[in-house]
Amino acid sequence: FFSDRFLWSRLPASTPPDELVSLLLPAMEDYTRAYLRLLADPPPPSPPPASELDAVLAAQLEYATYRTERDPARPMLSRLFGEEAAGRLLRESLFDLPLRLARGEQAH
């Protein structure tokens, strides 16, 4: 899953710290300025049209299911907390939409 609203990058581990700063600091500063502008003057909320809500929910459910099963952080979480606790964290806290829908709860 990729988002056109999220920047992913992978820099070589051999990149010197000063080069990392010169690459990342300007982007972080731009992001922070944009975020602060949104806080100061937020746009009015614009929910999707009712005709698109089913498609939005289906996409969210697909994403949550994907992340629950194949989240890149699962190995790290498993090492920290054990496989069972990591799976529970992913299913019940971080990506709980499938679980909530299965219980008949309203998606928010």
N, C-alpha and C positions, 0 to 999 in steps of 0.2 A: 504494500500500500504506500502510495506517495501522495503528498498534498502539494498543491500549487501555492499554499500559504505557509509552508514550513521549509526552512532551509536545512538540508542535511549536508554534511561534509565529512570527509575522512582525510585527514592529513597524515602524511608519513610520520611515524614515530621519531624519525631522525631529524625532523624539522627543529631547528634551534629555537629556544624560547623567544628571543628578540624578533625572529621572523614571524612566529605565531602572533605575537602582540601586534606587529605591524599589519598583519593580514586581518586579524579578528577585531581589534579595538575599533577601527572606523565603522565596521558593520554593527558592532554592539552599540556604539554611540548613536548611529542613525536609528537603530531599532528603539533605543531608549527615548530619543526625541519624539519619534512617531507615537510611541506608547503614551508618553506624557501629554502630547497633543490630544490623543483620544480621550484621556482622562479628563482633561480640561474642557473639551467640547465634544462629548460623545455624539455620534450620529443617532438618530431615532432608530429604535429596533425595527427590523424588517423581517418578520418571519416569512418562511416560504409560503406561497399560495397553498390553500387547502388541497388543491389538486396534486401537489407535489409531496405532501406529507408522507404518504405511504412509501414513496421512493426514498425519501430521506430516512425514514425509520428502517427500511430494508438495508440501506447502505450502512447505517450506524450498527445495526445488528451484525451484518457481515464483518465489519471492522472489529467489533468487540469479540466476536467468535474467533476470528483470525488471531487477534492479540492474545486471547486466553490460551489458545493452543500453541502459538509459535512466537510468543513475545521474545524479543532479543535479550531482555533482562532476566528471563527465566533461569538460565544457568547460574548467574550471579546470585539471584534470590534463592535458588536451591542450595548453593554452597553456604549462604548465610543462615538460612532458616530451615533447610531440609526440603525435599521434593514436595511432600504433602502440604506443608505450610505455604510454600511458594505457589502451588496450584490454587490453594484456597484464597490467598491474597489476590491473585489475578482474577479468579472467578467471582469472588464475593465482594471485593473492594474496588479494584482498579477498572475492571471491565465487566460490571455486573448486569448489564442490560439483558443478556439472554436469561439470566437467573430471575430477574424482576419480571420479565414478560412471562416466563414459565409459571410464576406464582400468580399471574393475572393482574399484576400491578400496572398502573398507567405509566407509559414512557413520558418523560418530561422533556 
